Structure formats: C-alpha cells, structure tokens
Amino acid sequence: MTVSRLRSRLGASVFERVAGSEGAERRERIHSAPGPRWFDEDRPIRRVHADASMFVGGLRALLLQSLHPLAMAGVNAHSGYRGDPWGRLQRTSYFLAVTTFGTAVDAAETVRRIRAVHEHVAGTAPDGRAYAATDPRLLRWVHIAEIDSFLRAHQRYGERPLDAQGRDGYVADTARVARELGVLEPPESEDELGEQLRQYRPELRGTPEARSTARFLLLEPPLPLAARAPYAGLAAAAVALLPRWARLPLRLPYLPVTEATLVRLSGQTVTAGIRWVMSAPSGQEHPAQQEHPSQQEHTARG
C-alpha cells in the first residue's frame, strides 16, 4: 500500500470514528450550505476549533469539568458516556462544528434542541444537593473549563498559536455561543477567563465519581489495541496541561521534567500525525472542522 493510500485510509478511519456514519453528509451541509455564519472566516474560534490540538483540549476539559460535583453528578446520571462514548463524542463534536462553521440558522436550531434537553436534566448529587442543567452557574463552569482547555491545548500543540489579541478574540467568540446556551456573563477576554476559573475553585472537589471518570478516560478508553499508544500520548498531554491544583483531587501525577520533555514531544508527535492524516488529498478534513471531543456537553449537548 502506498503512503498516500495509507494516509487516506487512516484519515477516513479517524473521521468516521469522530464524526459518525452521518459525518460526510453533515460536513457537506456545515461547510457548503448558503447563508450567514455566526463567525467570519478570520475569527480565532475557527482557527482553534479546526486544529488537531482539540483532541488534547477535549480530554483536558473532561478532566477539569469533572471536579465540580454537581456537573459530575449530571454526567453520571444523564450522559451515558460509558455505555455509548462514541455516540456522545459524535453529538458533542457536531455541536462544536455547527456553531463554529455552520449557518446561523443551523447553529441556532442546534442550540434550541440542546436547551430543550437541558430542561429534563436535573437530579440530586451524592452529597444531597440538587442540580439542573439549566443552572446558569453550572452552565458557566462547563463553558469556562472547556474553552480554557481548548485554548491552552491550542497554544501548546496548535499549528498556529494565537497572539494576545487572538486569545482574547477566541474567548469573546466563544462567549457568543455560551450566551445562546443560557450562560450569564461569560468571560470576554483571557484575563476574565482566568479570574472566573479562580472564582470556582472553592466549589471543586475530587469526588469518587470524578476519579472514576478520570480512570475511564485515561486508562480504559474503548479503543482497539493499535490506537492505544497514540491515545496514551494525547492523554498524557492533557494531564500535563492541567494546573497542579486540579491534579491532586483526581490523584493524577505531577512530573515536571518528564512533562516538559517526553510528554510534550509525544503530544506534538500525535497531534501532528492526526493533522497529517486528516489533511489527506481524499478530501477528508480535520475532525475538529466537522465534529470533535469535549464533554459535559456529554450531559446536555448530546
């Protein structure tokens, strides 16, 4: 088999896994349907969400989001991420793709459906507190943990990292989507993002459910044997991007020398490989342009 054919086959395989059986049809509509978009082609959100670094950012987002006990309770009770992880991934990925690249009409309709699902996501956490997916504060936590993860992964592993203006622009772009979902006062700049993350820290805990999720994501992914090594590289890169205060509650190690050398090199190699196979001449695009991983969105955006 020639290198070009192997590249195309690998790209198609990754795309199908992330986008699902309807991926090609959805991709065509997202990118080709006429009409205005929420974001112009030069906006930072398009650069970030079209890059292979989203794979690392998505894993980091899942780990970070799990530290909020109410968010974690909702995921455990309503997402079904263990029973159908690929289906949840594909639906979450579609949300990211259509709101970033799709028409304004399709983006608004997708958000409307998600908000309708939110109305039915409620319950009681193991600590006795009530939770609801419509809670604006909980929605904002999911949002800021996600975009902080995507942005940090892009700056570390993205093909074209953003400058300070671009980083502020990315946060502002994602605030548009957050408001549509019901988030109140989402951050509009990188500094505001950091401040809001600090404000949530007193609410975060390493619950048994959060640690179980971390084990599942990092050590027990439903992948064929051949994909385990590349995934391990992505997982290690995601953990290395977590702040130290987020690791202890999840019982994740902190190995600064290893992370600055071997883990970074591994993350760069795997993301570059994904970028290469997904830009194959067959026409397949990077999965982030069609659909891509993140989570708690596992609860609501699926």
Secondary structure, DSSP 8 states (H G I E B T S, - for coil): --HHHHHHHHHHHHHHHHH-TTHHHHHHHHHHS-S-BSS-TTSHHHHHHTSTTHHHHHHHHHHHHTTSHHHHHHHHHHT-TTTSHHHHHHHHHHHHHHHHHSBHHHHHHHHHHHHHHHTT-EEE-TTS-EEETT-HHHHHHHHHHHHHHHHHHHHHH-SS---HHHHHHHHHHHHHHHHHHT-SS---SHHHHHHHHHHHGGG----HHHHHHHHHHHH-----HHHHHHHHHHHHHHHHHS-HHHHHHHT----HHHIIIIIHHHHHHHHHHHHHHHT-TTS---HHHH-----THHHH--
